[in-house]
Amino acid sequence: MEEAKVLSCADTAGAESNVLSEENITSAEEYCRSLTANLAEFQGRLATARSEKECARFLRDEACGAATTRLEAFKASPLAGRTASALMAVAYFLALVVFFVSFAGDRAAGIGVTALSLGVLVAGIAVTGGMFLGSRRLCSVLPGRVAYNVFSENFPSKKQEKGKILVIAATHSSAPGSYFANFDRVRKVVFVALPCSLVSFVLFCILKMALGTDTTAEIVVFAIFPCVCAAAGIVPLALHFSFSARHVRENNDAGVAAALCVYRYFLSHPEALPEGTRVCFASFGAEYAAHAGSRAFAAAHPEIAGGKAVVFGDITGDSFKFVRKDALRGKVFSRTAMTSVEKATEKCGIKCAAVPADESIKSKLNALHGYSAEALASAGCDVVMLTAKDYGSEGSGVPQASPVQLAVKAFEFAVNAMAKTAEGEDEHRG
């Protein structure tokens, strides 16, 4: 009870206008505590892994008691998205092998094979880099396995009026981690080492073609230094993300629990939304494999066009943020939800800042792998995406909030955001 009070409104004025009562918050806390404890049993939920599928089945059974629920199968590749960094390492290594072949033969042949190694490097990095960034076309050529989305609805799509739908979504997948404990440090090393390695390798290739390898000294220089430069890029790429379930970075248990709580609340309080609103819950599988889950969901549910959605990203800290736009791809997720988010902050006293979406390098790097909201927004849905990551706070002496606290906080904010949107629409119609 005390924990719920801490999570609710920060000031008295906010508490008086909060959509949720203390009883609602206490009930949500109890449910989230039970659900996160059960979700914790499914560790290492990497894309298409057995534990991810078992978690999907558990969530299906959990949501079945509230409304019609099913699993939706689709194909995803564990090599797509973040883990494609290993494929980039392979492409770079192949370019290095071709480079060494250039030492066999006369100078003309050496120039041709060296140029070929540069071609292999450019083409390989372009293709695997596209897979790393989540290109649908490039990722589609990778071998796929079955993964599952969990889908639940209060009534079928054939009864839905156009645009009158609210989708509440999260992901039950685990984010792949690194072979090293400090993931942020590994990430920084990759971002620094890889560009330097590529530039140096290309430079040595050009010098080799221009100067040749007619002397022993030239052979030694152009054999050793390019190899060292390439290794400085290949090794960090290969170790950037791990395929092992032991190294998963995080499970989004708080986000999934919050999403189910919001779903259950609106099922039992339909008056909080416009009359006749179809309420749906979705939990995406294989979401860290180039957002395969959200893309499969959007493709399977064209009826979400014109509707609204709240998507819970990674909820691992208590600094809540609202993602309005993908800074790298320029995709806008919502043009109207900012007002709802601001009013929700006023209602419940929970601060939620917008994620910077400017042209800075930092903003673009933060959006490197995209967001789950992108597929839904591309399908015509107005998406409120919430995320909360406090990287670097571990070991800093700052108290860490429990998944239960984070889930209840996210639940409270999302209900106030979406219910306020509904009230605003009703007033506008009136």
Secondary structure as the mmCIF struct_conf table of DSSP 4:
data_model
#
loop_
_struct_conf.conf_type_id
_struct_conf.id
_struct_conf.beg_label_comp_id
_struct_conf.beg_label_asym_id
_struct_conf.beg_label_seq_id
_struct_conf.end_label_comp_id
_struct_conf.end_label_asym_id
_struct_conf.end_label_seq_id
HELX_RH_AL_P HELX_RH_AL_P1 GLU A 2 LEU A 7
BEND BEND1 SER A 8 SER A 8
BEND BEND2 ALA A 10 ASP A 11
HELX_RH_AL_P HELX_RH_AL_P2 THR A 12 SER A 17
BEND BEND3 VAL A 19 LEU A 20
HELX_RH_AL_P HELX_RH_AL_P3 GLU A 22 LEU A 39
TURN_TY1_P TURN_TY1_P1 ALA A 40 GLU A 41
BEND BEND4 PHE A 42 PHE A 42
TURN_TY1_P TURN_TY1_P2 ALA A 47 THR A 48
HELX_RH_AL_P HELX_RH_AL_P4 ARG A 50 CYS A 64
TURN_TY1_P TURN_TY1_P3 GLY A 65 ALA A 66
BEND BEND5 ALA A 67 ALA A 67
STRN STRN1 THR A 68 ALA A 76
TURN_TY1_P TURN_TY1_P4 PRO A 78 LEU A 79
BEND BEND6 ALA A 80 ALA A 80
HELX_RH_3T_P HELX_RH_3T_P1 GLY A 81 ALA A 84
HELX_RH_AL_P HELX_RH_AL_P5 SER A 85 VAL A 101
TURN_TY1_P TURN_TY1_P5 SER A 102 PHE A 103
BEND BEND7 ALA A 104 GLY A 105
HELX_RH_AL_P HELX_RH_AL_P6 ARG A 107 LEU A 133
TURN_TY1_P TURN_TY1_P6 GLY A 134 GLY A 134
HELX_RH_AL_P HELX_RH_AL_P7 ARG A 136 CYS A 139
TURN_TY1_P TURN_TY1_P7 SER A 140 VAL A 141
BEND BEND8 LEU A 142 LEU A 142
STRN STRN2 ARG A 145 GLU A 153
BEND BEND9 ASN A 154 PHE A 155
HELX_RH_3T_P HELX_RH_3T_P2 SER A 157 LYS A 159
HELX_LH_PP_P HELX_LH_PP_P1 GLN A 160 GLU A 161
TURN_TY1_P TURN_TY1_P8 LYS A 162 GLY A 163
STRN STRN3 ILE A 165 THR A 171
HELX_LH_PP_P HELX_LH_PP_P2 SER A 173 SER A 173
STRN STRN4 SER A 174 ALA A 175
HELX_LH_PP_P HELX_LH_PP_P3 PRO A 176 PRO A 176
BEND BEND10 TYR A 179 ALA A 181
HELX_RH_AL_P HELX_RH_AL_P8 PHE A 183 LEU A 211
BEND BEND11 THR A 215 THR A 215
HELX_RH_AL_P HELX_RH_AL_P9 THR A 216 HIS A 240
BEND BEND12 PHE A 241 PHE A 241
HELX_RH_3T_P HELX_RH_3T_P3 ALA A 245 HIS A 247
STRN STRN5 GLU A 250 ASN A 251
HELX_RH_AL_P HELX_RH_AL_P10 ASP A 253 SER A 268
HELX_RH_3T_P HELX_RH_3T_P4 PRO A 270 ALA A 272
BEND BEND13 LEU A 273 LEU A 273
TURN_TY1_P TURN_TY1_P9 GLU A 275 GLY A 276
STRN STRN6 ARG A 278 PHE A 284
BEND BEND14 GLY A 285 ALA A 286
TURN_TY1_P TURN_TY1_P10 GLU A 287 HIS A 291
HELX_RH_AL_P HELX_RH_AL_P11 ALA A 292 ALA A 300
HELX_RH_3T_P HELX_RH_3T_P5 PRO A 302 ILE A 304
TURN_TY1_P TURN_TY1_P11 ALA A 305 GLY A 306
STRN STRN7 LYS A 308 ILE A 315
BEND BEND15 GLY A 317 ASP A 318
STRN STRN8 LYS A 321 VAL A 323
STRN STRN9 LYS A 325 LYS A 325
TURN_TY1_P TURN_TY1_P12 ALA A 327 ARG A 329
STRN STRN10 VAL A 332 VAL A 332
BEND BEND16 PHE A 333 PHE A 333
BEND BEND17 ARG A 335 THR A 336
HELX_RH_AL_P HELX_RH_AL_P12 ALA A 337 CYS A 348
STRN STRN11 ALA A 353 ALA A 354
HELX_LH_PP_P HELX_LH_PP_P4 VAL A 355 PRO A 356
BEND BEND18 ASP A 358 SER A 360
HELX_RH_AL_P HELX_RH_AL_P13 ILE A 361 ASN A 366
TURN_TY1_P TURN_TY1_P13 ALA A 367 HIS A 369
TURN_TY1_P TURN_TY1_P14 SER A 372 SER A 372
HELX_RH_AL_P HELX_RH_AL_P14 ALA A 373 SER A 378
TURN_TY1_P TURN_TY1_P15 ALA A 379 GLY A 380
STRN STRN12 ASP A 382 ALA A 388
TURN_TY1_P TURN_TY1_P16 TYR A 391 GLY A 392
TURN_TY1_P TURN_TY1_P17 GLU A 394 GLY A 397
HELX_LH_PP_P HELX_LH_PP_P5 VAL A 398 SER A 402
HELX_RH_AL_P HELX_RH_AL_P15 PRO A 403 ARG A 429
#
